[in-house]
Amino acid sequence: MNIREAARSSGLTVKTVRYYDDIGIMKAGRQDNGYRDYSQDDVHKLAFLQRARGLGFSIDDCRQLLSLYEDKQRVSANVKALALARIDDIDRKLAELQSLRSTLASLAEACKGDNRPDCPILADLAGEH
């Protein structure tokens, strides 16, 4: 099938499918005329990549996950290690977001929000204390 059909079937954009081919994470076969030719197995792998990216795995992680998926002699501990590392990343980002929220909530609470020009939010952003 052509790239447009493969993209539609996998839930990706044509640009993303082309990018995956360009970086070598997902190489399509070629027709005699040079156009990319995707098999049903290729579409399945593209959908796999789409789901992995949707969970926030990096391109390098996706490359490893796809390699592990294709390796029938794989060790599931390797897959779990990638998932746990991703969970750690998410936990760090959640803690950072919670800290940002807390800081911003404190600043918003300190701002009277009236007709006066004094604003603790702007003062903090400007580094004034």
Rosetta silent file (secondary structure, phi, psi, omega in degrees, C-alpha in Angstrom):
SEQUENCE: MNIREAARSSGLTVKTVRYYDDIGIMKAGRQDNGYRDYSQDDVHKLAFLQRARGLGFSIDDCRQLLSLYEDKQRVSANVKALALARIDDIDRKLAELQSLRSTLASLAEACKGDNRPDCPILADLAGEH
SCORE:     score description
SCORE:     0.000 S_00000001
   1 L     0.000  156.871 -177.721    0.000    0.000    0.000 S_00000001
   2 L   -80.707  174.417 -173.950    1.156    3.560   -0.546 S_00000001
   3 H   -64.281  -37.272  179.859    2.301    5.966    2.146 S_00000001
   4 H   -64.150  -43.640  177.810   -1.040    7.772    2.388 S_00000001
   5 H   -65.977  -40.907  179.106   -2.923    4.515    2.991 S_00000001
   6 H   -64.320  -41.515  178.696   -0.301    3.346    5.494 S_00000001
   7 H   -62.497  -48.970 -178.955   -0.512    6.646    7.368 S_00000001
   8 H   -61.065  -43.601 -177.993   -4.301    6.557    7.509 S_00000001
   9 H   -68.390  -27.910 -177.127   -4.357    2.924    8.641 S_00000001
  10 H   -96.565   -8.516 -179.353   -1.785    3.499   11.393 S_00000001
  11 L    83.632   16.007  179.725   -3.192    6.766   12.716 S_00000001
  12 L  -109.472  168.210  173.199   -0.139    8.775   11.685 S_00000001
  13 L   -87.787  159.123  176.716    0.379   11.625    9.263 S_00000001
  14 H   -59.235  -40.141 -179.570    2.154   11.082    5.949 S_00000001
  15 H   -60.605  -41.817  179.897    4.862   13.445    7.169 S_00000001
  16 H   -67.458  -43.204  178.782    5.469   11.316   10.274 S_00000001
  17 H   -61.271  -43.804  178.158    5.581    8.071    8.282 S_00000001
  18 H   -62.024  -41.969  178.535    8.054    9.658    5.871 S_00000001
  19 H   -61.183  -45.979  178.913   10.131   10.899    8.843 S_00000001
  20 H   -59.616  -37.703  177.317   10.236    7.409   10.377 S_00000001
  21 H   -68.189  -43.048 -178.426   11.452    6.071    7.040 S_00000001
  22 H   -62.953  -37.087 -178.734   14.062    8.835    6.703 S_00000001
  23 L   -89.194   -2.638  173.864   15.550    8.175   10.156 S_00000001
  24 L    83.210    9.182  178.881   15.495    4.416    9.584 S_00000001
  25 L   -75.116  -26.925 -178.182   13.180    3.458   12.428 S_00000001
  26 L  -146.521   98.272 -178.444   10.681    2.025    9.937 S_00000001
  27 L   -93.049  123.568  177.127   11.953    1.211    6.452 S_00000001
  28 L   -87.925  155.738  171.289    9.357    0.587    3.793 S_00000001
  29 E   -70.776  171.858  179.385    9.883   -1.568    0.767 S_00000001
  30 E  -124.668  139.796  174.080   10.098    0.110   -2.619 S_00000001
  31 L   -79.029  171.211  179.242    8.078   -0.424   -5.743 S_00000001
  32 L   -58.859  -30.706 -179.267    9.779   -0.598   -9.156 S_00000001
  33 L   -85.143    2.416  176.833    8.998    3.097   -9.641 S_00000001
  34 L    93.834   -9.358  179.176   10.759    3.990   -6.359 S_00000001
  35 L   -71.049  149.246  176.593    7.627    4.738   -4.351 S_00000001
  36 E   -64.625  144.777 -179.913    7.392    3.423   -0.824 S_00000001
  37 E  -133.352  114.464 -175.527    5.379    0.234   -0.475 S_00000001
  38 L  -102.772  134.135  176.248    3.972   -0.675    2.959 S_00000001
  39 L   -90.556  173.357  176.623    2.845   -4.132    3.947 S_00000001
  40 H   -63.756  -35.894  176.910    0.211   -4.909    6.567 S_00000001
  41 H   -64.123  -40.272  176.679    3.071   -5.778    8.934 S_00000001
  42 H   -61.095  -42.914  179.570    4.618   -2.341    8.294 S_00000001
  43 H   -63.303  -40.199  177.520    1.297   -0.681    9.129 S_00000001
  44 H   -60.741  -42.291  179.193    1.115   -2.702   12.341 S_00000001
  45 H   -68.553  -36.594  176.500    4.606   -1.482   13.305 S_00000001
  46 H   -63.910  -41.132  177.100    3.669    2.100   12.446 S_00000001
  47 H   -64.893  -37.714  175.381    0.624    1.809   14.732 S_00000001
  48 H   -57.857  -48.091  179.277    2.935    0.370   17.403 S_00000001
  49 H   -63.269  -39.042  179.351    5.164    3.435   17.054 S_00000001
  50 H   -62.057  -42.910  179.131    2.150    5.734   17.174 S_00000001
  51 H   -68.393  -41.160  179.172    1.020    4.197   20.467 S_00000001
  52 H   -63.648  -43.930  177.766    4.527    4.275   21.937 S_00000001
  53 H   -64.757  -35.912  177.862    4.960    7.939   20.988 S_00000001
  54 H   -63.190  -26.937  176.071    1.518    8.625   22.456 S_00000001
  55 L   -87.060    1.622  174.619    2.831    7.292   25.774 S_00000001
  56 L    90.468    9.284  177.175    5.704    9.746   25.527 S_00000001
  57 L   -68.073  142.222  178.184    8.507    7.401   24.589 S_00000001
  58 L   -71.329  168.785  176.783   11.367    9.125   22.769 S_00000001
  59 H   -59.710  -43.432  179.083   12.362    8.175   19.241 S_00000001
  60 H   -63.794  -40.506  175.955   15.354    6.265   20.628 S_00000001
  61 H   -61.604  -42.748  179.393   13.102    4.458   23.100 S_00000001
  62 H   -62.060  -38.765  177.681   10.708    3.625   20.261 S_00000001
  63 H   -60.752  -44.344  178.932   13.590    2.263   18.234 S_00000001
  64 H   -66.863  -43.863 -179.997   14.516   -0.005   21.159 S_00000001
  65 H   -61.544  -43.515  179.360   10.909   -1.027   21.814 S_00000001
  66 H   -64.625  -39.729  177.870   10.344   -1.906   18.174 S_00000001
  67 H   -63.430  -41.922  177.521   13.576   -3.885   18.129 S_00000001
  68 H   -66.564  -38.871  178.594   12.496   -5.742   21.261 S_00000001
  69 H   -60.707  -40.754 -177.813    9.035   -6.337   19.776 S_00000001
  70 H   -77.296  -19.382 -178.036   10.584   -7.882   16.677 S_00000001
  71 L   -88.682  104.556 -178.481   13.030  -10.004   18.719 S_00000001
  72 L   -72.388  -10.136  176.066   11.214  -13.199   19.716 S_00000001
  73 L   -99.053   12.750 -176.053   14.184  -14.061   21.988 S_00000001
  74 L   -59.875  161.372  174.943   13.792  -10.771   23.895 S_00000001
  75 L  -108.881  120.474 -175.190   14.015  -10.477   27.631 S_00000001
  76 H   -63.222  -21.073  177.440   10.912   -8.788   29.023 S_00000001
  77 H   -60.254  -32.835  178.518   13.046   -7.186   31.749 S_00000001
  78 H   -67.669  -39.032  177.963   14.472   -4.905   29.057 S_00000001
  79 H   -67.272  -44.901  179.752   10.997   -3.786   28.043 S_00000001
  80 H   -61.812  -39.291  179.113   10.009   -3.244   31.652 S_00000001
  81 H   -60.668  -41.102  176.871   13.153   -1.181   32.274 S_00000001
  82 H   -64.304  -42.154  179.255   12.181    1.169   29.437 S_00000001
  83 H   -65.345  -42.572  179.666    8.651    1.491   30.809 S_00000001
  84 H   -66.494  -36.689  176.307    9.903    2.168   34.341 S_00000001
  85 H   -63.968  -38.520  178.153   12.334    4.794   33.053 S_00000001
  86 H   -66.285  -40.145  177.108    9.422    6.471   31.261 S_00000001
  87 H   -61.471  -41.837  177.129    7.378    6.386   34.479 S_00000001
  88 H   -60.236  -42.149  177.168   10.282    8.070   36.293 S_00000001
  89 H   -60.502  -44.636 -179.810   10.321   10.795   33.626 S_00000001
  90 H   -63.610  -43.331  178.726    6.584   11.304   34.027 S_00000001
  91 H   -61.211  -41.204  177.070    6.891   11.462   37.818 S_00000001
  92 H   -62.222  -43.952  179.871    9.629   14.124   37.539 S_00000001
  93 H   -65.896  -39.085  177.326    7.487   16.174   35.159 S_00000001
  94 H   -62.575  -42.700  178.546    4.457   15.829   37.433 S_00000001
  95 H   -63.695  -40.728  178.235    6.497   17.055   40.414 S_00000001
  96 H   -64.665  -44.265  178.574    7.782   19.980   38.351 S_00000001
  97 H   -64.034  -39.379  178.555    4.272   20.859   37.192 S_00000001
  98 H   -64.515  -39.398  177.427    2.950   20.623   40.755 S_00000001
  99 H   -65.648  -43.232  177.108    5.696   22.970   41.930 S_00000001
 100 H   -61.564  -42.528  179.861    4.916   25.417   39.117 S_00000001
 101 H   -62.787  -44.258 -179.359    1.233   25.254   39.967 S_00000001
 102 H   -61.806  -45.510  178.723    1.908   25.877   43.638 S_00000001
 103 H   -61.899  -47.847 -178.912    4.122   28.874   42.907 S_00000001
 104 H   -65.947  -37.675  177.387    1.651   30.373   40.470 S_00000001
 105 H   -63.755  -40.533  177.681   -1.281   29.759   42.827 S_00000001
 106 H   -63.742  -42.670  178.558    0.597   31.570   45.626 S_00000001
 107 H   -64.919  -42.432  179.426    1.331   34.504   43.337 S_00000001
 108 H   -64.627  -37.630  178.130   -2.281   34.651   42.144 S_00000001
 109 H   -65.061  -36.666 -178.687   -3.470   34.550   45.759 S_00000001
 110 H   -74.571  -20.912 -179.207   -1.133   37.438   46.649 S_00000001
 111 L   -83.026  127.341 -178.718   -2.433   39.567   43.763 S_00000001
 112 L   -71.324  -26.380  178.817   -5.432   41.668   44.738 S_00000001
 113 L    65.350   34.302 -178.674   -6.673   41.767   41.141 S_00000001
 114 L  -106.207 -159.067 -177.578   -8.051   45.275   41.578 S_00000001
 115 L   -87.151    0.029  179.862   -7.661   48.561   39.691 S_00000001
 116 L   -82.457  154.973 -178.444   -4.288   49.348   41.277 S_00000001
 117 L   -79.601  -16.237 -179.068   -1.056   48.807   39.300 S_00000001
 118 L   -65.364  130.003 -178.932    0.682   46.812   42.047 S_00000001
 119 L  -147.414  110.694  178.766    0.910   43.170   41.049 S_00000001
 120 H   -60.923  -27.276  179.192    2.965   40.532   42.886 S_00000001
 121 H   -64.879  -50.888  179.668    2.822   38.275   39.830 S_00000001
 122 H   -66.039  -37.171  178.810    4.576   40.821   37.619 S_00000001
 123 H   -61.740  -42.142  179.096    6.962   41.744   40.453 S_00000001
 124 H   -66.733  -42.941  178.953    7.989   38.101   40.808 S_00000001
 125 H   -62.701  -32.125  179.966    8.442   37.649   37.072 S_00000001
 126 L   -83.081   -5.082  179.834   10.606   40.765   37.036 S_00000001
 127 L    80.972   15.543  178.586   12.694   39.403   39.915 S_00000001
 128 L   -90.905  135.061  179.896   11.543   42.138   42.312 S_00000001
 129 L  -124.073    0.000    0.000   10.935   41.084   45.874 S_00000001
